[in-house]
Amino acid sequence: MHELGIVVEVVKQVEELAKQNNVDKVIELTIEVGEVSGVIKEYFEDAFKWFIKKSEYMKECKLVYVPIQGISYCEDCKNTYPTTKYGKECPKCHSSHTYLVSGQEVLIKDIKVQNKEN
C-alpha cells in the first residue's frame, strides 16, 4: 500500500508550510490525484484519517480528493485521448507512439487554515 507513503509525504509538506506560516490549524486539504497514478482513493482516505491523528496541525483536517483524468498524446496524429478508455494505443490512428500527458500526478491543490484570533 503505497498510499500511506504518499500520505506521509503530503502531510509532512503541509505541516512544514503551516509551521513556516505560523498557522494554528489546517482545516481542509484539497489533493488532486491522477486516475492512472496507482493510488486507490479509499486506501488514501483511510491512510490520511489514520495518519493525521499524529499531526500537530492537521488532527481535524478534512480531505477533499479530486481525481485528474488520464490523458495521453499521440505523436503521430497529434491526437489526445482518455488513457483509461484506450490505453497506450491511439484510438484515432492506432499508433503506439503515445505518452501520458496527465493523470499520473498527486498534487496539493489547496490548503485552508485557521488561526487563533488575537
N, C-alpha and C positions, 0 to 999 in steps of 0.2 A: 504494500500500500504506500505508494509514493506521495499520496495526498497529504499525509502527515508531514513529510519533509517540506513540501511546498507551504503548508500552513505555518510551520515553524519559521521559515524564512520570511514570509509575508508579515507575520506578527512581529518578528524582530525589526523589520524595516519600519513598520508603523510605530512601534514603541520608540525607536530611535528618533523618528520625526516628532513624535509627541514630546519627548524629552527635550529635544533641541528647541522646540517652540513653546516650552513652558505650558503645555496642555495638561489639564487636570484629568480629563477622561475622554476616551474615544467612544462615541455613542453609535456610530454607524460606519461600516466599511463596505464600499462597493468594489467588487472584483469582477473583471472581465476574463472569461476562461474560454479558450478555443475549443470547438467541438471535436477537434482531432488531436488535442493535447494529451489525451490518455487519462485525463482527470475525470473521475466519476463523481458527479455532483453530490450524491448522498454521502459518499465517503468523505468528501471535502468538508461538507457541512458538519458531519459528526466529529471529524478531527478538529475543526475550528471550535465547536462548542466545548469540546474537552480541553483543548489547549489554552483557550482564553481564561480559564479558571486560574491559571498560573500567572497571568499577565498583571502587571502593575496598573496599566492604563485601560485595559480592554475587557475587564471582567463581565460587563453587561452589554458589550458591543453587539449590535445587530449586523448580520451579514446579508448583503444584497449580492446575489450571484447572477451575473449577466453572461449568457452564452454568446460566443462570437462564431459566426458561421465560417466553416472551412471553405476557402475559395482557392481554386487552382488556376494557373495561367498556361495556355498552350503557346509554346514558342513558334510553332509552325503556322498556325492560322490566327494567332493573337486573340483568341477567344478566352474569356474567363467563364468558369462554371463551378457549381457547388461540388466540392470534393466528396462529401459523404454520399452523394447520389451517384456519381460517375467514377470515383476513384482516380487512378493515375491516367487513364485513357480519356482523351478529349472526346466529348460526345459529338462534336461538330465534324472533325476531320479524322478521328480515331488515331491520332498520333500519341505516342507515349513520351514525347519531348515536352513534358509539363513540369511545373513546380508549384509548390504551395505558396500562396501569397498571404493568406491569413487563416487563422483557426488553430494555430499551434501554441499561441501565447497564453500567459497568465499575467494579467496586468492589474495593478492597483489603480482604479479609476477615480475614486473619490473617498475622502475621509472627513466625516463630520465629528466635530469635537465640542466639548463643553468645558468651560472654565468657571471657577467659583467667582461669584460676584463680589466686588470689593465694597 
